[in-house]
Amino acid sequence: MNLIKSISSIASSSVVSQAIGAFSVWLLSHRYGMAEVGHYALIYSTVLIGAQVCTFASQLLIPRQDDAELGQNVAFCLLQSLILPLPWAGVTGAIFHLNIAFLYLLTLGFTLVLIAENLSLRNGNYQFLTFQRIAVSLVVAIALLITPTPSLFYLAWMTGIVVLLSVCLFCLFPFRTLTLHHFSPRANWLFMKQHWHHLSRVGSAEVLAMTGLNLPTILINMLFSPLVAGYFSVVNRFCLSPVMIIGNAVRNSIFSKWSMDFRHQTFNYPEYKKVRLLLAAAALICTLGIWIFYPLVMQLGFSEEWHNSIPTSRYMLPFMFTALAIGPLTILELVFGSQKYFLRIQIEQLIIIITAFGVLPKLGQSYEVSVVAFSLLTSIRYLFILFSMNKRAHRLAKQTA
C-alpha cells in the first residue's frame, strides 16, 4: 500500500472515530451539562497521559523490531501496562479525588490501545487499525446510551475498553509464541538496558507530547472551572478534529513507512517534500474551514452553552494551522534523527503550556489571555521546528544518495 492510500485509510477511520466522539460529547452535555463535559475531559486527559507514562514509548519500538525481538518487546509492554498504572492511579486519584481502581483499569485499557495500534502499524494492517479506532469511540457512545447516570457511564466505559482491547491484542499477536522466559525479570532488564537510549529520550518526549495535548484541559479545570474546561474541550473535539484526523493519519503512515526505510537504511527525500506540501495545503484548508463554518454551525444547531465556545475557536487558529502543517513532520526526528532533539521540543512545549495556563492565571490574567498566549507561542515554536526538520531531511538525502 502506498503512502497516500495508507493516509486515506487511517484518515477514514479517524473521521468516523471523531464523528462518534463529537456525538458523545454532545450527548454528554445534553444529558448532564457542560460542566460534566469538563469532568469527562479531565478523566480522559489524565488517562491518556497515564498511558504514555506507563508504556514510556516502548510500544513505538514494535514497528522497528526484528521478528526475533518482537515477542520480548510485547512482553515488556504488557508488564508495564499491568504494573505501572498502579502508582499512576494512586497519585492521580488522590490529586483529583477519583476512584483509584477505576483509574487503574481505564489507564490499563488505554496502554493496550497503544500496543495494539503499533502492532497494526508494524504489519501495515490498516483495516484492523480502522476497526479498533472506531470501536474505541463506539464504547464511549454506547456506554452513554445504555447507562442512566454518570457513575454508571464511567464504569461501562472502563469495562468496555479493557474487554475490547484484550480481544484486539489476541487477534493481532500470537501469544502462544511467548514463554515464561519473556516475562522473567532478567530478560526484561536486558531489554530495557538494550533500548535505554530510546526509552529515556523518546519515552520522555512522548510523555511530554501527550502531556502537552492534555495538560491545558487539566489546568483549566483546576485554575478556572470545569465549565470553562468544557468550552475548551468542545473546541478541541470539534475544531481540532480535522487537524487530528489528517495529522494523525499522516503521522502514523509516515512512521510506518519511514520505520521500514530505517530498517533498510534508505530515505526518500522527494516523498518528504510531498508530505510537507500536503500538510501545508491541508492546514490552510482546515483553518479557513474552522474560521468560516464553526460559528455558523454553533449558531444554527447548538445551545447557548455551545455558542460560548466560539471565541476560543478563534484564539486557537494559529495553533491549529501550525500543528497540522508542521507537527507530523517531527516523526522524521523520531525515526532518523536526534532523540535528544525530539525530547527538547517537547520540553519547550511543556514550558509554553505551564506559562500560558499556569503562570498567567496565577498572575491574574484571564482565560482569553491564556489561550491566545498558548496559541501564538506554540505557533512560533513550530516554525523553528520546521527549519530544523528541513535541515535534517537535506542531510539524510545526502547521506543516502
C-alpha positions in Angstrom: 0.0 0.0 0.0 1.5 3.3 -1.0 1.7 6.3 1.3 -1.4 8.2 0.0 -3.5 5.1 0.3 -2.4 4.4 3.8 -3.0 8.0 4.8 -6.5 7.8 3.3 -7.2 4.5 5.1 -6.2 5.8 8.5 -7.9 9.2 7.9 -11.2 7.5 7.1 -11.1 5.7 10.4 -10.3 8.9 12.2 -13.2 10.7 10.5 -15.7 8.1 11.8 -14.0 8.0 15.2 -14.0 11.8 15.6 -17.7 12.0 14.5 -18.7 9.4 17.1 -16.6 11.3 19.7 -18.3 14.5 18.8 -21.7 12.9 19.2 -20.6 11.5 22.6 -19.6 15.0 23.8 -22.9 16.4 22.6 -24.9 13.7 24.3 -22.9 14.1 27.5 -23.5 17.9 27.5 -27.2 17.4 26.6 -27.8 14.9 29.4 -25.6 16.2 32.2 -24.4 19.7 31.2 -21.2 21.3 30.0 -19.6 21.0 33.4 -19.8 17.2 33.1 -18.0 17.5 29.7 -15.2 19.3 31.6 -15.1 16.5 34.2 -15.1 13.8 31.5 -12.3 15.7 29.7 -10.3 15.8 33.0 -10.6 12.0 33.4 -9.8 11.3 29.7 -6.8 13.6 29.7 -5.4 12.1 32.9 -5.8 8.6 31.5 -4.2 9.4 28.1 -1.2 11.0 29.9 -1.0 7.9 32.2 -1.0 5.5 29.2 2.1 7.3 27.8 3.8 7.4 31.2 3.2 3.7 31.8 4.4 2.5 28.4 7.2 5.2 28.1 7.4 4.7 24.3 8.3 1.0 24.5 5.4 0.4 22.1 7.0 2.6 19.5 9.8 0.1 19.2 7.4 -2.5 17.9 7.2 -1.3 14.2 11.1 -1.2 14.0 11.8 -4.5 15.7 13.2 -7.6 14.0 10.9 -10.6 14.2 13.2 -12.3 16.7 12.9 -9.5 19.2 9.2 -8.8 18.8 8.0 -11.2 21.5 10.2 -9.7 24.1 9.1 -6.2 23.2 5.4 -7.2 23.6 6.1 -8.9 26.9 7.9 -5.8 28.2 5.0 -3.6 27.1 2.4 -5.9 28.8 4.3 -5.9 32.1 4.5 -2.1 32.0 0.8 -2.0 31.3 -0.1 -4.2 34.3 2.3 -2.7 36.9 2.9 1.0 36.2 -0.8 2.1 36.2 -1.0 1.2 39.9 1.2 4.1 41.2 -0.2 6.4 38.5 -3.8 5.7 39.5 -2.9 6.1 43.2 -1.3 9.5 42.7 -3.8 11.0 40.2 -6.7 9.5 42.1 -5.6 11.3 45.3 -5.0 14.6 43.5 -8.3 14.7 41.6 -10.4 12.8 44.1 -11.2 10.0 41.7 -11.7 6.2 42.3 -8.2 4.6 42.1 -9.4 1.2 40.9 -11.4 2.9 38.1 -8.3 4.9 37.0 -6.1 1.9 37.1 -8.3 -0.2 34.8 -9.0 2.7 32.4 -5.3 3.5 32.2 -4.6 -0.2 31.6 -7.1 -0.2 28.8 -5.5 2.8 27.0 -2.0 1.3 27.4 -3.3 -1.7 25.5 -4.7 0.7 22.8 -1.1 2.0 22.2 0.3 -1.6 22.0 -2.4 -2.8 19.6 -2.1 0.3 17.3 1.7 -0.2 16.9 1.2 -4.0 16.2 -1.2 -2.9 13.4 1.3 -0.3 12.1 4.1 -2.8 12.1 2.2 -5.1 9.7 0.6 -2.4 7.7 -2.8 -3.7 8.9 -4.7 -0.5 8.4 -8.1 -2.2 8.2 -7.7 -3.5 11.7 -6.4 -0.2 12.9 -9.5 1.4 11.4 -11.8 -1.1 13.2 -10.0 -0.6 16.5 -10.2 3.2 16.5 -13.9 3.2 15.6 -14.6 0.6 18.2 -12.8 2.6 21.0 -15.0 5.6 20.2 -18.1 3.5 20.0 -17.5 2.2 23.5 -18.0 5.7 24.9 -21.1 6.4 22.8 -22.7 3.1 23.7 -21.9 3.5 27.4 -23.6 6.9 27.4 -26.7 5.5 25.6 -27.2 2.5 27.9 -26.5 4.0 31.3 -28.8 6.3 33.3 -26.2 8.1 35.5 -22.7 9.5 35.1 -21.2 7.0 37.5 -22.6 4.0 35.6 -21.4 5.6 32.3 -17.8 5.7 33.6 -18.0 2.1 34.8 -19.3 0.9 31.5 -16.7 2.9 29.6 -13.9 1.4 31.6 -15.2 -2.2 31.3 -15.8 -1.8 27.5 -12.3 -0.5 26.8 -10.5 -3.3 28.8 -12.5 -6.1 27.1 -12.3 -4.6 23.6 -8.5 -4.2 23.7 -7.9 -7.6 25.2 -9.7 -9.1 22.2 -7.8 -6.9 19.8 -4.4 -7.9 21.1 -5.3 -11.6 20.8 -6.3 -11.0 17.2 -3.1 -9.1 16.4 -0.4 -11.1 18.2 0.2 -14.9 18.5 0.6 -15.1 22.3 1.4 -18.8 22.1 4.9 -17.8 20.9 5.5 -16.2 24.3 7.2 -18.2 27.1 7.7 -17.6 30.8 11.3 -16.5 29.9 9.9 -13.5 28.1 8.3 -12.3 31.4 11.4 -13.0 33.6 13.0 -10.1 35.4 16.3 -10.8 33.8 15.0 -10.8 30.2 13.1 -7.6 30.7 16.0 -5.9 32.4 18.3 -6.8 29.5 15.6 -5.5 27.1 15.4 -2.2 29.0 19.2 -1.9 29.0 19.4 -2.5 25.3 16.8 0.1 24.5 17.6 2.5 27.3 18.5 5.3 24.9 15.1 5.1 23.2 13.2 4.7 26.4 14.9 7.6 28.2 14.8 10.0 25.2 11.8 9.1 23.1 9.9 7.8 26.1 10.3 11.2 27.9 9.4 13.0 24.7 6.2 11.0 24.1 5.1 11.5 27.7 5.7 15.2 27.3 3.9 15.3 24.0 0.9 13.6 25.4 1.1 15.9 28.5 1.2 18.9 26.1 -2.0 17.8 24.4 -3.9 17.2 27.6 -2.4 19.3 30.4 -4.3 22.5 29.3 -7.6 20.8 30.0 -6.4 19.7 33.4 -5.0 23.2 34.3 -8.2 24.9 33.1 -10.2 22.6 35.3 -8.1 23.5 38.3 -7.5 27.2 37.8 -10.7 28.3 36.1 -13.6 25.9 36.3 -15.0 22.6 34.8 -17.4 24.8 32.8 -14.6 26.7 31.1 -12.7 23.4 30.6 -15.9 22.2 28.9 -15.7 25.0 26.4 -12.0 24.3 25.7 -12.8 20.6 25.4 -15.6 21.2 22.9 -13.3 23.3 20.7 -10.6 20.6 20.9 -13.2 17.9 19.9 -14.8 19.9 17.1 -12.2 22.3 15.7 -9.2 20.2 16.3 -10.9 17.1 14.8 -9.8 17.8 11.2 -6.3 18.7 12.5 -6.1 15.4 14.5 -7.7 13.3 11.7 -5.3 14.4 9.0 -2.3 15.0 11.3 -2.5 11.5 12.9 -3.2 9.8 9.6 -0.1 11.4 8.1 1.9 10.8 11.3 1.0 7.1 11.5 1.6 6.5 7.8 5.0 8.1 7.6 6.0 6.5 10.9 5.2 3.0 9.4 6.8 3.9 6.1 9.9 5.6 7.4 10.4 2.9 10.0 10.6 0.4 7.1 13.1 2.7 5.3 15.1 2.9 8.5 15.4 -0.9 8.6 16.6 -0.8 5.0 18.9 2.3 5.6 17.2 4.5 3.0 15.4 7.8 2.9 13.0 9.1 0.3 13.6 12.9 0.1 11.1 13.6 -2.7 8.5 11.8 -0.5 9.3 14.1 2.4 8.7 17.2 0.2 5.4 15.8 -0.9 4.3 15.2 2.6 5.4 18.7 3.6 3.3 20.3 0.8 0.3 18.0 1.5 0.3 19.1 5.2 0.6 22.8 4.3 -2.3 22.7 1.9 -4.4 20.7 4.4 -3.6 23.1 7.2 -4.7 26.1 5.1 -8.0 24.5 4.1 -8.8 23.3 7.7 -8.0 26.6 9.3 -10.2 28.5 6.8 -12.9 26.0 7.2 -12.9 26.3 11.0 -12.8 30.1 10.8 -15.8 30.2 8.5 -18.0 27.3 9.5 -17.6 26.7 13.2 -19.5 29.8 14.3 -22.3 29.1 11.7 -22.7 25.5 12.9 -22.8 26.5 16.6 -25.4 29.2 16.0 -27.6 27.1 13.8 -27.7 23.8 15.7 -26.5 24.2 19.3 -27.5 25.8 22.6 -26.2 29.0 24.2 -23.6 27.0 26.2 -22.0 25.9 22.9 -22.1 29.4 21.5 -19.8 30.5 24.3 -17.0 28.3 22.8 -16.8 30.3 19.5 -14.2 32.9 20.9 -11.9 30.0 21.9 -12.1 28.6 18.4 -10.8 32.0 17.1 -8.0 32.2 19.6 -6.8 28.7 18.6 -6.5 29.3 14.8 -2.7 30.0 14.7 -2.1 26.8 16.8 -4.3 24.7 14.6 -2.6 25.8 11.4 1.0 25.1 12.5 0.1 22.0 14.4 -1.1 20.4 11.2 1.3 21.9 8.8 4.4 21.1 10.8 3.6 18.8 13.7 3.6 15.4 11.9 7.0 16.1 10.3 8.6 15.6 13.7 8.3 11.9 13.1 11.4 12.4 10.9 13.4 13.3 14.0 11.9 10.3 15.9 12.9 7.7 13.3 16.1 9.1 11.7 17.2 11.9 13.8 18.3 13.0 17.3 16.2 11.6 20.0 17.7 14.3 22.3 16.2 17.0 20.0 12.9 15.2 19.9 12.8 15.4 23.7 13.9 19.0 23.7 11.0 20.2 21.5 8.5 18.5 23.9 10.1 20.2 26.9 9.7 23.6 25.1 6.0 22.9 24.5 5.5 22.0 28.2 7.2 25.3 29.2 4.7 27.1 26.9 1.7 25.3 28.5 2.8 25.9 32.0 3.4 29.6 31.2 0.1 30.1 29.4 -2.2 28.0 31.6 -0.3 28.0 34.9 1.7 31.2 35.4 -0.6 33.7 33.6 -3.7 32.7 35.5 -1.8 33.0 38.8 -0.8 36.5 37.8 -4.4 37.4 37.4 -4.7 37.1 33.6 -8.0 35.9 32.1 -8.8 32.7 30.3 -8.8 34.5 27.0 -5.3 35.9 27.5 -4.0 32.4 28.4 -5.4 30.8 25.3 -4.1 33.5 23.0 -0.6 33.2 24.6 -0.7 29.5 24.2 -1.7 29.6 20.5 0.8 32.3 19.5 3.8 30.9 21.4 3.2 27.3 20.1 3.0 28.6 16.5 6.4 30.3 16.8 7.8 27.1 18.3 6.5 25.1 15.3 8.2 27.5 12.8 11.6 26.8 14.4 10.9 23.1 14.3 10.2 23.3 10.5 13.6 24.8 9.9 15.2 22.0 11.8 13.3 19.3 10.0 14.2 20.7 6.6 17.9 20.7 7.6 17.6 17.1 8.8 15.9 16.0 5.6 18.7 17.6 3.5 21.4 15.8 5.5 19.6 12.5 5.1 19.2 13.0 1.4 22.9 13.5 1.0 23.8 10.5 3.2 21.6 8.0 1.4 22.2 9.4 -2.1 
